[in-house]
Structure formats: structure tokens, C-alpha cells
Amino acid sequence: MGCGETFDKRSLIRIVRNSEGLIMVDETGRMNGRGAYICPSVSCLETAFKKHGLERAFKTPVPKEALDSISEYIKARAT
Ligand SMILES: [Zn+2]
């Protein structure tokens, strides 16, 4: 999803939509719900958001707040 670059799957970030409909980073990789993988890159996340890749993956509109929190997570992890 996103840029189409290939990364080691272990370095990918799993985004999950849980049973309550919340979209968040799955830090454990084990949360229940529909998941989507994204590169650990803010630009890739933004590309995915602009192309509606996240909405397609989750079959629901993705709120800006969810995007912001995922973006914060990626930035914190990138340091
Ligand atoms: Zn990417």
C-alpha cells in the first residue's frame, strides 16, 4: 500500500481497524481487526492517504485524526 516500494515485512507498520471502528497503529502486530501494512515513512503514509489507499483497505473513511496519530507514530519511530 502506498508507494509500492518493497520493505522487509518486519519493518512495515501494521495499521488496524478494530471492532469499534477505530483506526490505529498495531504496535504488537496481533490486534484483531482488518489490517493494512505501510512503510515506515510519513511520505508513504501521506501518499496512501491521498490515493485513498487506507480507505480502500479499511472500506471506511479514515479520519484526519487517525492519519495524524499514525504519522506521529512513524515520526517517533524514525528517530
Ligand atoms: Zn511505501
PDB file of the backbone (N, CA, C, O) and the ligand in Angstrom, with CONECT records:
HET     ZN  A 101       1
ATOM      1  N   MET A   1       0.842  -1.189   0.000  1.00  0.00           N
ATOM      2  CA  MET A   1       0.000   0.000   0.000  1.00  0.00           C
ATOM      3  C   MET A   1       0.886   1.251   0.000  1.00  0.00           C
ATOM      4  O   MET A   1       1.907   1.298   0.686  1.00  0.00           O
ATOM      5  N   GLY A   2       0.494   2.232  -0.755  1.00  0.00           N
ATOM      6  CA  GLY A   2       1.266   3.473  -0.758  1.00  0.00           C
ATOM      7  C   GLY A   2       2.212   3.564  -1.932  1.00  0.00           C
ATOM      8  O   GLY A   2       1.778   3.610  -3.082  1.00  0.00           O
ATOM      9  N   CYS A   3       3.510   3.591  -1.651  1.00  0.00           N
ATOM     10  CA  CYS A   3       4.491   3.895  -2.681  1.00  0.00           C
ATOM     11  C   CYS A   3       4.837   2.696  -3.558  1.00  0.00           C
ATOM     12  O   CYS A   3       5.377   2.869  -4.651  1.00  0.00           O
ATOM     13  N   GLY A   4       4.537   1.494  -3.099  1.00  0.00           N
ATOM     14  CA  GLY A   4       4.860   0.320  -3.886  1.00  0.00           C
ATOM     15  C   GLY A   4       6.273  -0.182  -3.694  1.00  0.00           C
ATOM     16  O   GLY A   4       6.660  -1.183  -4.296  1.00  0.00           O
ATOM     17  N   GLU A   5       7.050   0.496  -2.866  1.00  0.00           N
ATOM     18  CA  GLU A   5       8.389   0.000  -2.553  1.00  0.00           C
ATOM     19  C   GLU A   5       8.269  -1.277  -1.743  1.00  0.00           C
ATOM     20  O   GLU A   5       7.290  -1.490  -1.027  1.00  0.00           O
ATOM     21  N   THR A   6       9.270  -2.111  -1.867  1.00  0.00           N
ATOM     22  CA  THR A   6       9.234  -3.327  -1.060  1.00  0.00           C
ATOM     23  C   THR A   6      10.161  -3.165   0.137  1.00  0.00           C
ATOM     24  O   THR A   6      11.316  -2.760   0.009  1.00  0.00           O
ATOM     25  N   PHE A   7       9.631  -3.484   1.270  1.00  0.00           N
ATOM     26  CA  PHE A   7      10.388  -3.443   2.512  1.00  0.00           C
ATOM     27  C   PHE A   7      10.311  -4.814   3.155  1.00  0.00           C
ATOM     28  O   PHE A   7       9.404  -5.600   2.882  1.00  0.00           O
ATOM     29  N   ASP A   8      11.268  -5.079   4.002  1.00  0.00           N
ATOM     30  CA  ASP A   8      11.176  -6.260   4.848  1.00  0.00           C
ATOM     31  C   ASP A   8       9.874  -6.162   5.641  1.00  0.00           C
ATOM     32  O   ASP A   8       9.588  -5.140   6.264  1.00  0.00           O
ATOM     33  N   LYS A   9       9.101  -7.227   5.608  1.00  0.00           N
ATOM     34  CA  LYS A   9       7.790  -7.170   6.257  1.00  0.00           C
ATOM     35  C   LYS A   9       7.887  -6.803   7.739  1.00  0.00           C
ATOM     36  O   LYS A   9       6.979  -6.179   8.288  1.00  0.00           O
ATOM     37  N   ARG A  10       8.975  -7.186   8.374  1.00  0.00           N
ATOM     38  CA  ARG A  10       9.119  -6.872   9.800  1.00  0.00           C
ATOM     39  C   ARG A  10       9.279  -5.387  10.050  1.00  0.00           C
ATOM     40  O   ARG A  10       8.987  -4.900  11.142  1.00  0.00           O
ATOM     41  N   SER A  11       9.747  -4.657   9.031  1.00  0.00           N
ATOM     42  CA  SER A  11       9.922  -3.221   9.217  1.00  0.00           C
ATOM     43  C   SER A  11       8.641  -2.450   8.890  1.00  0.00           C
ATOM     44  O   SER A  11       8.550  -1.252   9.159  1.00  0.00           O
ATOM     45  N   LEU A  12       7.666  -3.127   8.320  1.00  0.00           N
ATOM     46  CA  LEU A  12       6.417  -2.453   7.987  1.00  0.00           C
ATOM     47  C   LEU A  12       5.610  -2.177   9.249  1.00  0.00           C
ATOM     48  O   LEU A  12       5.731  -2.869  10.260  1.00  0.00           O
ATOM     49  N   ILE A  13       4.791  -1.151   9.153  1.00  0.00           N
ATOM     50  CA  ILE A  13       3.918  -0.800  10.265  1.00  0.00           C
ATOM     51  C   ILE A  13       2.526  -1.333   9.958  1.00  0.00           C
ATOM     52  O   ILE A  13       1.999  -1.118   8.867  1.00  0.00           O
ATOM     53  N   ARG A  14       1.943  -2.019  10.907  1.00  0.00           N
ATOM     54  CA  ARG A  14       0.595  -2.539  10.707  1.00  0.00           C
ATOM     55  C   ARG A  14      -0.412  -1.524  11.264  1.00  0.00           C
ATOM     56  O   ARG A  14      -0.331  -1.086  12.412  1.00  0.00           O
ATOM     57  N   ILE A  15      -1.343  -1.183  10.408  1.00  0.00           N
ATOM     58  CA  ILE A  15      -2.449  -0.314  10.814  1.00  0.00           C
ATOM     59  C   ILE A  15      -3.663  -1.212  10.920  1.00  0.00           C
ATOM     60  O   ILE A  15      -3.889  -2.063  10.061  1.00  0.00           O
ATOM     61  N   VAL A  16      -4.434  -1.029  11.953  1.00  0.00           N
ATOM     62  CA  VAL A  16      -5.585  -1.904  12.161  1.00  0.00           C
ATOM     63  C   VAL A  16      -6.852  -1.079  12.399  1.00  0.00           C
ATOM     64  O   VAL A  16      -6.821  -0.001  12.993  1.00  0.00           O
ATOM     65  N   ARG A  17      -7.950  -1.622  11.919  1.00  0.00           N
ATOM     66  CA  ARG A  17      -9.261  -1.059  12.246  1.00  0.00           C
ATOM     67  C   ARG A  17      -9.918  -2.051  13.189  1.00  0.00           C
ATOM     68  O   ARG A  17     -10.250  -3.172  12.803  1.00  0.00           O
ATOM     69  N   ASN A  18     -10.098  -1.628  14.415  1.00  0.00           N
ATOM     70  CA  ASN A  18     -10.593  -2.569  15.417  1.00  0.00           C
ATOM     71  C   ASN A  18     -12.116  -2.700  15.367  1.00  0.00           C
ATOM     72  O   ASN A  18     -12.787  -2.069  14.550  1.00  0.00           O
ATOM     73  N   SER A  19     -12.635  -3.528  16.253  1.00  0.00           N
ATOM     74  CA  SER A  19     -14.074  -3.829  16.235  1.00  0.00           C
ATOM     75  C   SER A  19     -14.924  -2.606  16.562  1.00  0.00           C
ATOM     76  O   SER A  19     -16.119  -2.575  16.265  1.00  0.00           O
ATOM     77  N   GLU A  20     -14.312  -1.612  17.169  1.00  0.00           N
ATOM     78  CA  GLU A  20     -15.044  -0.373  17.465  1.00  0.00           C
ATOM     79  C   GLU A  20     -14.929   0.639  16.334  1.00  0.00           C
ATOM     80  O   GLU A  20     -15.462   1.745  16.422  1.00  0.00           O
ATOM     81  N   GLY A  21     -14.232   0.257  15.275  1.00  0.00           N
ATOM     82  CA  GLY A  21     -14.104   1.134  14.126  1.00  0.00           C
ATOM     83  C   GLY A  21     -12.974   2.134  14.233  1.00  0.00           C
ATOM     84  O   GLY A  21     -12.823   3.002  13.373  1.00  0.00           O
ATOM     85  N   LEU A  22     -12.175   2.019  15.287  1.00  0.00           N
ATOM     86  CA  LEU A  22     -11.046   2.926  15.444  1.00  0.00           C
ATOM     87  C   LEU A  22      -9.879   2.444  14.599  1.00  0.00           C
ATOM     88  O   LEU A  22      -9.595   1.248  14.534  1.00  0.00           O
ATOM     89  N   ILE A  23      -9.207   3.392  13.952  1.00  0.00           N
ATOM     90  CA  ILE A  23      -8.058   3.069  13.121  1.00  0.00           C
ATOM     91  C   ILE A  23      -6.817   3.541  13.842  1.00  0.00           C
ATOM     92  O   ILE A  23      -6.692   4.717  14.185  1.00  0.00           O
ATOM     93  N   MET A  24      -5.892   2.608  14.070  1.00  0.00           N
ATOM     94  CA  MET A  24      -4.714   2.934  14.867  1.00  0.00           C
ATOM     95  C   MET A  24      -3.545   2.049  14.474  1.00  0.00           C
ATOM     96  O   MET A  24      -3.693   1.065  13.749  1.00  0.00           O
ATOM     97  N   VAL A  25      -2.375   2.431  14.977  1.00  0.00           N
ATOM     98  CA  VAL A  25      -1.189   1.607  14.772  1.00  0.00           C
ATOM     99  C   VAL A  25      -1.293   0.375  15.657  1.00  0.00           C
ATOM    100  O   VAL A  25      -1.616   0.466  16.841  1.00  0.00           O
ATOM    101  N   ASP A  26      -1.016  -0.768  15.066  1.00  0.00           N
ATOM    102  CA  ASP A  26      -0.978  -2.018  15.818  1.00  0.00           C
ATOM    103  C   ASP A  26       0.474  -2.293  16.169  1.00  0.00           C
ATOM    104  O   ASP A  26       1.206  -2.895  15.384  1.00  0.00           O
ATOM    105  N   GLU A  27       0.889  -1.853  17.350  1.00  0.00           N
ATOM    106  CA  GLU A  27       2.297  -1.967  17.726  1.00  0.00           C
ATOM    107  C   GLU A  27       2.716  -3.412  17.964  1.00  0.00           C
ATOM    108  O   GLU A  27       3.884  -3.752  17.776  1.00  0.00           O
ATOM    109  N   THR A  28       1.799  -4.251  18.368  1.00  0.00           N
ATOM    110  CA  THR A  28       2.131  -5.649  18.653  1.00  0.00           C
ATOM    111  C   THR A  28       2.041  -6.508  17.402  1.00  0.00           C
ATOM    112  O   THR A  28       2.643  -7.580  17.347  1.00  0.00           O
ATOM    113  N   GLY A  29       1.291  -6.051  16.386  1.00  0.00           N
ATOM    114  CA  GLY A  29       1.080  -6.857  15.192  1.00  0.00           C
ATOM    115  C   GLY A  29       0.075  -7.972  15.407  1.00  0.00           C
ATOM    116  O   GLY A  29      -0.078  -8.851  14.559  1.00  0.00           O
ATOM    117  N   ARG A  30      -0.602  -7.936  16.526  1.00  0.00           N
ATOM    118  CA  ARG A  30      -1.500  -9.039  16.874  1.00  0.00           C
ATOM    119  C   ARG A  30      -2.915  -8.593  17.172  1.00  0.00           C
ATOM    120  O   ARG A  30      -3.734  -9.398  17.616  1.00  0.00           O
ATOM    121  N   MET A  31      -3.216  -7.349  16.941  1.00  0.00           N
ATOM    122  CA  MET A  31      -4.563  -6.883  17.256  1.00  0.00           C
ATOM    123  C   MET A  31      -5.574  -7.468  16.274  1.00  0.00           C
ATOM    124  O   MET A  31      -5.273  -7.705  15.104  1.00  0.00           O
ATOM    125  N   ASN A  32      -6.779  -7.693  16.787  1.00  0.00           N
ATOM    126  CA  ASN A  32      -7.848  -8.193  15.937  1.00  0.00           C
ATOM    127  C   ASN A  32      -8.386  -7.060  15.087  1.00  0.00           C
ATOM    128  O   ASN A  32      -8.362  -5.894  15.480  1.00  0.00           O
ATOM    129  N   GLY A  33      -8.866  -7.428  13.924  1.00  0.00           N
ATOM    130  CA  GLY A  33      -9.460  -6.428  13.046  1.00  0.00           C
ATOM    131  C   GLY A  33      -8.801  -6.470  11.687  1.00  0.00           C
ATOM    132  O   GLY A  33      -7.832  -7.192  11.457  1.00  0.00           O
ATOM    133  N   ARG A  34      -9.360  -5.669  10.791  1.00  0.00           N
ATOM    134  CA  ARG A  34      -8.817  -5.584   9.443  1.00  0.00           C
ATOM    135  C   ARG A  34      -7.503  -4.820   9.489  1.00  0.00           C
ATOM    136  O   ARG A  34      -7.439  -3.731  10.060  1.00  0.00           O
ATOM    137  N   GLY A  35      -6.470  -5.370   8.903  1.00  0.00           N
ATOM    138  CA  GLY A  35      -5.171  -4.723   8.967  1.00  0.00           C
ATOM    139  C   GLY A  35      -4.656  -4.317   7.606  1.00  0.00           C
ATOM    140  O   GLY A  35      -5.066  -4.863   6.582  1.00  0.00           O
ATOM    141  N   ALA A  36      -3.765  -3.366   7.604  1.00  0.00           N
ATOM    142  CA  ALA A  36      -3.092  -2.944   6.380  1.00  0.00           C
ATOM    143  C   ALA A  36      -1.655  -2.614   6.764  1.00  0.00           C
ATOM    144  O   ALA A  36      -1.394  -2.111   7.856  1.00  0.00           O
ATOM    145  N   TYR A  37      -0.735  -2.899   5.862  1.00  0.00           N
ATOM    146  CA  TYR A  37       0.671  -2.629   6.143  1.00  0.00           C
ATOM    147  C   TYR A  37       1.131  -1.401   5.365  1.00  0.00           C
ATOM    148  O   TYR A  37       0.710  -1.158   4.234  1.00  0.00           O
ATOM    149  N   ILE A  38       1.998  -0.646   6.004  1.00  0.00           N
ATOM    150  CA  ILE A  38       2.535   0.547   5.352  1.00  0.00           C
ATOM    151  C   ILE A  38       4.015   0.673   5.673  1.00  0.00           C
ATOM    152  O   ILE A  38       4.472   0.228   6.726  1.00  0.00           O
ATOM    153  N   CYS A  39       4.759   1.282   4.759  1.00  0.00           N
ATOM    154  CA  CYS A  39       6.183   1.513   5.003  1.00  0.00           C
ATOM    155  C   CYS A  39       6.351   2.457   6.191  1.00  0.00           C
ATOM    156  O   CYS A  39       5.469   3.267   6.473  1.00  0.00           O
ATOM    157  N   PRO A  40       7.474   2.354   6.881  1.00  0.00           N
ATOM    158  CA  PRO A  40       7.744   3.267   7.987  1.00  0.00           C
ATOM    159  C   PRO A  40       8.199   4.629   7.475  1.00  0.00           C
ATOM    160  O   PRO A  40       9.308   5.078   7.764  1.00  0.00           O
ATOM    161  N   SER A  41       7.333   5.269   6.720  1.00  0.00           N
ATOM    162  CA  SER A  41       7.682   6.549   6.108  1.00  0.00           C
ATOM    163  C   SER A  41       6.451   7.451   6.066  1.00  0.00           C
ATOM    164  O   SER A  41       5.383   7.049   5.604  1.00  0.00           O
ATOM    165  N   VAL A  42       6.623   8.675   6.558  1.00  0.00           N
ATOM    166  CA  VAL A  42       5.496   9.604   6.591  1.00  0.00           C
ATOM    167  C   VAL A  42       5.043   9.940   5.176  1.00  0.00           C
ATOM    168  O   VAL A  42       3.847  10.080   4.922  1.00  0.00           O
ATOM    169  N   SER A  43       5.993  10.071   4.254  1.00  0.00           N
ATOM    170  CA  SER A  43       5.603  10.423   2.886  1.00  0.00           C
ATOM    171  C   SER A  43       4.773   9.307   2.264  1.00  0.00           C
ATOM    172  O   SER A  43       3.846   9.561   1.495  1.00  0.00           O
ATOM    173  N   CYS A  44       5.114   8.075   2.604  1.00  0.00           N
ATOM    174  CA  CYS A  44       4.347   6.951   2.078  1.00  0.00           C
ATOM    175  C   CYS A  44       2.937   6.938   2.675  1.00  0.00           C
ATOM    176  O   CYS A  44       1.960   6.663   1.979  1.00  0.00           O
ATOM    177  N   LEU A  45       2.850   7.235   3.946  1.00  0.00           N
ATOM    178  CA  LEU A  45       1.544   7.312   4.601  1.00  0.00           C
ATOM    179  C   LEU A  45       0.685   8.387   3.948  1.00  0.00           C
ATOM    180  O   LEU A  45      -0.498   8.177   3.681  1.00  0.00           O
ATOM    181  N   GLU A  46       1.297   9.541   3.696  1.00  0.00           N
ATOM    182  CA  GLU A  46       0.542  10.633   3.083  1.00  0.00           C
ATOM    183  C   GLU A  46       0.103  10.278   1.662  1.00  0.00           C
ATOM    184  O   GLU A  46      -0.999  10.624   1.235  1.00  0.00           O
ATOM    185  N   THR A  47       0.975   9.586   0.945  1.00  0.00           N
ATOM    186  CA  THR A  47       0.610   9.130  -0.401  1.00  0.00           C
ATOM    187  C   THR A  47      -0.570   8.174  -0.332  1.00  0.00           C
ATOM    188  O   THR A  47      -1.523   8.286  -1.104  1.00  0.00           O
ATOM    189  N   ALA A  48      -0.496   7.245   0.590  1.00  0.00           N
ATOM    190  CA  ALA A  48      -1.580   6.273   0.747  1.00  0.00           C
ATOM    191  C   ALA A  48      -2.884   6.992   1.094  1.00  0.00           C
ATOM    192  O   ALA A  48      -3.952   6.631   0.600  1.00  0.00           O
ATOM    193  N   PHE A  49      -2.783   8.008   1.946  1.00  0.00           N
ATOM    194  CA  PHE A  49      -3.972   8.755   2.352  1.00  0.00           C
ATOM    195  C   PHE A  49      -4.550   9.516   1.152  1.00  0.00           C
ATOM    196  O   PHE A  49      -5.760   9.501   0.923  1.00  0.00           O
ATOM    197  N   LYS A  50      -3.672  10.180   0.392  1.00  0.00           N
ATOM    198  CA  LYS A  50      -4.146  10.953  -0.762  1.00  0.00           C
ATOM    199  C   LYS A  50      -4.761  10.065  -1.834  1.00  0.00           C
ATOM    200  O   LYS A  50      -5.728  10.450  -2.491  1.00  0.00           O
ATOM    201  N   LYS A  51      -4.200   8.885  -2.006  1.00  0.00           N
ATOM    202  CA  LYS A  51      -4.729   7.956  -3.011  1.00  0.00           C
ATOM    203  C   LYS A  51      -5.909   7.149  -2.479  1.00  0.00           C
ATOM    204  O   LYS A  51      -6.447   6.283  -3.169  1.00  0.00           O
ATOM    205  N   HIS A  52      -6.294   7.441  -1.267  1.00  0.00           N
ATOM    206  CA  HIS A  52      -7.405   6.731  -0.612  1.00  0.00           C
ATOM    207  C   HIS A  52      -7.105   5.249  -0.433  1.00  0.00           C
ATOM    208  O   HIS A  52      -8.014   4.421  -0.373  1.00  0.00           O
ATOM    209  N   GLY A  53      -5.839   4.933  -0.351  1.00  0.00           N
ATOM    210  CA  GLY A  53      -5.455   3.539  -0.128  1.00  0.00           C
ATOM    211  C   GLY A  53      -5.926   3.019   1.218  1.00  0.00           C
ATOM    212  O   GLY A  53      -6.335   1.865   1.347  1.00  0.00           O
ATOM    213  N   LEU A  54      -5.863   3.889   2.221  1.00  0.00           N
ATOM    214  CA  LEU A  54      -6.305   3.469   3.548  1.00  0.00           C
ATOM    215  C   LEU A  54      -7.806   3.226   3.557  1.00  0.00           C
ATOM    216  O   LEU A  54      -8.285   2.253   4.140  1.00  0.00           O
ATOM    217  N   GLU A  55      -8.537   4.110   2.911  1.00  0.00           N
ATOM    218  CA  GLU A  55      -9.991   3.948   2.863  1.00  0.00           C
ATOM    219  C   GLU A  55     -10.378   2.674   2.120  1.00  0.00           C
ATOM    220  O   GLU A  55     -11.320   1.975   2.492  1.00  0.00           O
ATOM    221  N   ARG A  56      -9.624   2.392   1.059  1.00  0.00           N
ATOM    222  CA  ARG A  56      -9.908   1.149   0.329  1.00  0.00           C
ATOM    223  C   ARG A  56      -9.578  -0.069   1.177  1.00  0.00           C
ATOM    224  O   ARG A  56     -10.316  -1.054   1.193  1.00  0.00           O
ATOM    225  N   ALA A  57      -8.457   0.017   1.878  1.00  0.00           N
ATOM    226  CA  ALA A  57      -8.047  -1.122   2.705  1.00  0.00           C
ATOM    227  C   ALA A  57      -9.046  -1.391   3.823  1.00  0.00           C
ATOM    228  O   ALA A  57      -9.338  -2.542   4.150  1.00  0.00           O
ATOM    229  N   PHE A  58      -9.561  -0.320   4.398  1.00  0.00           N
ATOM    230  CA  PHE A  58     -10.458  -0.489   5.550  1.00  0.00           C
ATOM    231  C   PHE A  58     -11.937  -0.395   5.182  1.00  0.00           C
ATOM    232  O   PHE A  58     -12.811  -0.634   6.015  1.00  0.00           O
ATOM    233  N   LYS A  59     -12.201  -0.050   3.941  1.00  0.00           N
ATOM    234  CA  LYS A  59     -13.576   0.089   3.451  1.00  0.00           C
ATOM    235  C   LYS A  59     -14.382   1.058   4.315  1.00  0.00           C
ATOM    236  O   LYS A  59     -15.567   0.845   4.572  1.00  0.00           O
ATOM    237  N   THR A  60     -13.722   2.118   4.754  1.00  0.00           N
ATOM    238  CA  THR A  60     -14.382   3.139   5.556  1.00  0.00           C
ATOM    239  C   THR A  60     -13.583   4.435   5.441  1.00  0.00           C
ATOM    240  O   THR A  60     -12.373   4.394   5.221  1.00  0.00           O
ATOM    241  N   PRO A  61     -14.237   5.568   5.586  1.00  0.00           N
ATOM    242  CA  PRO A  61     -13.456   6.819   5.598  1.00  0.00           C
ATOM    243  C   PRO A  61     -12.479   6.837   6.768  1.00  0.00           C
ATOM    244  O   PRO A  61     -12.803   6.384   7.866  1.00  0.00           O
ATOM    245  N   VAL A  62     -11.294   7.360   6.527  1.00  0.00           N
ATOM    246  CA  VAL A  62     -10.273   7.430   7.573  1.00  0.00           C
ATOM    247  C   VAL A  62     -10.210   8.868   8.080  1.00  0.00           C
ATOM    248  O   VAL A  62      -9.899   9.776   7.309  1.00  0.00           O
ATOM    249  N   PRO A  63     -10.499   9.090   9.352  1.00  0.00           N
ATOM    250  CA  PRO A  63     -10.463  10.464   9.868  1.00  0.00           C
ATOM    251  C   PRO A  63      -9.048  11.023   9.884  1.00  0.00           C
ATOM    252  O   PRO A  63      -8.071  10.292  10.043  1.00  0.00           O
ATOM    253  N   LYS A  64      -8.965  12.340   9.714  1.00  0.00           N
ATOM    254  CA  LYS A  64      -7.674  13.020   9.736  1.00  0.00           C
ATOM    255  C   LYS A  64      -6.929  12.754  11.044  1.00  0.00           C
ATOM    256  O   LYS A  64      -5.702  12.651  11.054  1.00  0.00           O
ATOM    257  N   GLU A  65      -7.674  12.642  12.147  1.00  0.00           N
ATOM    258  CA  GLU A  65      -7.031  12.418  13.443  1.00  0.00           C
ATOM    259  C   GLU A  65      -6.290  11.083  13.457  1.00  0.00           C
ATOM    260  O   GLU A  65      -5.219  10.961  14.051  1.00  0.00           O
ATOM    261  N   ALA A  66      -6.869  10.095  12.801  1.00  0.00           N
ATOM    262  CA  ALA A  66      -6.214   8.782  12.729  1.00  0.00           C
ATOM    263  C   ALA A  66      -4.929   8.910  11.925  1.00  0.00           C
ATOM    264  O   ALA A  66      -3.891   8.364  12.300  1.00  0.00           O
ATOM    265  N   LEU A  67      -5.008   9.634  10.823  1.00  0.00           N
ATOM    266  CA  LEU A  67      -3.823   9.848   9.998  1.00  0.00           C
ATOM    267  C   LEU A  67      -2.739  10.549  10.814  1.00  0.00           C
ATOM    268  O   LEU A  67      -1.566  10.181  10.764  1.00  0.00           O
ATOM    269  N   ASP A  68      -3.161  11.574  11.571  1.00  0.00           N
ATOM    270  CA  ASP A  68      -2.192  12.333  12.370  1.00  0.00           C
ATOM    271  C   ASP A  68      -1.521  11.454  13.420  1.00  0.00           C
ATOM    272  O   ASP A  68      -0.313  11.554  13.634  1.00  0.00           O
ATOM    273  N   SER A  69      -2.289  10.604  14.067  1.00  0.00           N
ATOM    274  CA  SER A  69      -1.691   9.785  15.116  1.00  0.00           C
ATOM    275  C   SER A  69      -0.751   8.735  14.520  1.00  0.00           C
ATOM    276  O   SER A  69       0.278   8.413  15.113  1.00  0.00           O
ATOM    277  N   ILE A  70      -1.107   8.204  13.350  1.00  0.00           N
ATOM    278  CA  ILE A  70      -0.214   7.243  12.686  1.00  0.00           C
ATOM    279  C   ILE A  70       1.064   7.957  12.261  1.00  0.00           C
ATOM    280  O   ILE A  70       2.165   7.425  12.401  1.00  0.00           O
ATOM    281  N   SER A  71       0.900   9.166  11.743  1.00  0.00           N
ATOM    282  CA  SER A  71       2.029   9.974  11.310  1.00  0.00           C
ATOM    283  C   SER A  71       2.976  10.270  12.479  1.00  0.00           C
ATOM    284  O   SER A  71       4.196  10.194  12.339  1.00  0.00           O
ATOM    285  N   GLU A  72       2.392  10.607  13.631  1.00  0.00           N
ATOM    286  CA  GLU A  72       3.203  10.867  14.833  1.00  0.00           C
ATOM    287  C   GLU A  72       3.981   9.621  15.223  1.00  0.00           C
ATOM    288  O   GLU A  72       5.150   9.701  15.604  1.00  0.00           O
ATOM    289  N   TYR A  73       3.337   8.485  15.128  1.00  0.00           N
ATOM    290  CA  TYR A  73       3.980   7.223  15.493  1.00  0.00           C
ATOM    291  C   TYR A  73       5.187   6.970  14.584  1.00  0.00           C
ATOM    292  O   TYR A  73       6.267   6.606  15.050  1.00  0.00           O
ATOM    293  N   ILE A  74       4.982   7.169  13.288  1.00  0.00           N
ATOM    294  CA  ILE A  74       6.066   6.931  12.325  1.00  0.00           C
ATOM    295  C   ILE A  74       7.236   7.893  12.599  1.00  0.00           C
ATOM    296  O   ILE A  74       8.400   7.495  12.573  1.00  0.00           O
ATOM    297  N   LYS A  75       6.905   9.143  12.856  1.00  0.00           N
ATOM    298  CA  LYS A  75       7.961  10.137  13.123  1.00  0.00           C
ATOM    299  C   LYS A  75       8.753   9.771  14.377  1.00  0.00           C
ATOM    300  O   LYS A  75       9.980   9.873  14.396  1.00  0.00           O
ATOM    301  N   ALA A  76       8.050   9.348  15.413  1.00  0.00           N
ATOM    302  CA  ALA A  76       8.716   9.000  16.670  1.00  0.00           C
ATOM    303  C   ALA A  76       9.617   7.777  16.469  1.00  0.00           C
ATOM    304  O   ALA A  76      10.691   7.680  17.062  1.00  0.00           O
ATOM    305  N   ARG A  77       9.167   6.860  15.635  1.00  0.00           N
ATOM    306  CA  ARG A  77       9.876   5.612  15.413  1.00  0.00           C
ATOM    307  C   ARG A  77      11.091   5.837  14.506  1.00  0.00           C
ATOM    308  O   ARG A  77      12.061   5.080  14.557  1.00  0.00           O
ATOM    309  N   ALA A  78      11.027   6.869  13.689  1.00  0.00           N
ATOM    310  CA  ALA A  78      12.063   7.083  12.681  1.00  0.00           C
ATOM    311  C   ALA A  78      13.344   7.652  13.279  1.00  0.00           C
ATOM    312  O   ALA A  78      14.383   7.649  12.618  1.00  0.00           O
ATOM    313  N   THR A  79      13.292   8.134  14.503  1.00  0.00           N
ATOM    314  CA  THR A  79      14.455   8.787  15.089  1.00  0.00           C
ATOM    315  C   THR A  79      15.504   7.792  15.570  1.00  0.00           C
ATOM    316  O   THR A  79      16.545   8.194  16.089  1.00  0.00           O
TER     317      THR A  79
HETATM  318 ZN    ZN A 101       5.728   2.859   0.892  1.00  0.00          ZN2+
END
